[in-house]
Amino acid sequence: YKGNPQNPYCHGIDGVMEAYYRSLKSVQLYGPTNFAPVINHVARYAASVKDGSQYFVLLIITDGVISDMAQTKESIVNVSFTESVEIMFVGI
């Protein structure tokens, strides 16, 4: 992962940590903060991988303010039925 949204893949925990540290240099937090569309996108993509060859970690870095709380909760519940998706929230 090099900050390219067209290629958002990381390999292993080292890749996730590298992506996190890189994002600290470029991400600016502002609102509104709507997580449901991102969670739904990852869930749809993960569901399209039928052979179980990939595991998806969605790392959400947030200041704690969620504008679409009801939709985000619903999305988290829905994605919980997908075995290949992990969602991690990091509050800053």
C-alpha positions as CSV (number, residue, x, y, z in Angstrom):
1,Y,0.0,0.0,0.0
2,K,1.5,3.3,-1.1
3,G,-1.5,5.5,-0.4
4,N,-3.2,4.5,-3.7
5,P,-6.9,4.0,-3.3
6,Q,-6.9,2.0,-6.5
7,N,-4.5,-0.5,-4.9
8,P,-5.4,-0.6,-1.2
9,Y,-3.8,-3.9,-0.4
10,C,-1.4,-4.7,2.4
11,H,0.4,-7.9,3.1
12,G,0.5,-9.1,6.7
13,I,0.5,-7.1,9.9
14,D,3.7,-5.3,8.8
15,G,1.9,-4.0,5.7
16,V,-1.0,-2.8,7.8
17,M,1.3,-1.0,10.2
18,E,3.2,0.5,7.2
19,A,-0.1,1.8,5.7
20,Y,-1.1,3.2,9.1
21,Y,2.2,5.1,9.6
22,R,2.1,6.4,6.0
23,S,-1.5,7.6,6.5
24,L,-0.5,9.6,9.6
25,K,1.5,11.9,7.3
26,S,-1.2,12.6,4.8
27,V,-4.7,12.1,6.3
28,Q,-6.7,15.1,7.6
29,L,-9.7,14.5,9.7
30,Y,-12.8,16.5,8.9
31,G,-16.6,16.0,8.8
32,P,-19.1,14.8,8.2
33,T,-17.7,11.3,9.0
34,N,-19.7,8.6,7.3
35,F,-18.3,5.1,7.8
36,A,-21.2,3.0,6.4
37,P,-20.3,3.5,2.7
38,V,-16.7,2.4,3.3
39,I,-17.8,-0.6,5.4
40,N,-20.4,-1.6,2.8
41,H,-17.8,-1.3,0.0
42,V,-15.3,-3.5,1.8
43,A,-18.1,-6.0,2.6
44,R,-19.2,-6.2,-1.1
45,Y,-15.6,-6.6,-2.3
46,A,-14.9,-9.3,0.3
47,A,-18.1,-11.2,-0.7
48,S,-16.9,-11.2,-4.3
49,V,-13.8,-13.3,-3.3
50,K,-15.5,-16.7,-3.1
51,D,-12.4,-18.9,-2.7
52,G,-11.4,-17.7,0.8
53,S,-7.9,-16.8,-0.5
54,Q,-8.0,-13.3,1.0
55,Y,-8.6,-11.7,4.4
56,F,-9.6,-8.1,4.6
57,V,-8.7,-5.7,7.4
58,L,-10.5,-2.4,7.4
59,L,-8.6,0.0,9.6
60,I,-10.6,3.1,10.4
61,I,-8.8,6.0,12.0
62,T,-11.2,8.4,13.6
63,D,-11.5,11.3,16.0
64,G,-14.6,9.6,17.5
65,V,-17.3,11.6,15.8
66,I,-19.5,9.4,13.5
67,S,-22.2,11.3,11.5
68,D,-24.0,8.2,10.3
69,M,-24.1,6.1,13.6
70,A,-27.2,4.1,12.9
71,Q,-26.1,3.2,9.4
72,T,-22.6,2.4,10.6
73,K,-24.0,0.0,13.3
74,E,-26.1,-1.7,10.7
75,S,-23.1,-2.1,8.3
76,I,-21.0,-3.5,11.1
77,V,-23.7,-6.1,12.0
78,N,-24.1,-7.0,8.3
79,V,-20.3,-7.4,7.7
80,S,-20.0,-9.5,10.8
81,F,-21.6,-12.4,8.8
82,T,-18.6,-12.2,6.4
83,E,-15.9,-14.4,7.8
84,S,-13.1,-12.7,5.8
85,V,-13.5,-9.1,7.1
86,E,-12.1,-7.5,10.2
87,I,-12.9,-3.9,11.2
88,M,-10.5,-2.1,13.5
89,F,-11.3,1.4,14.8
90,V,-8.4,3.5,16.1
91,G,-9.4,6.6,18.0
92,I,-7.0,9.6,17.8
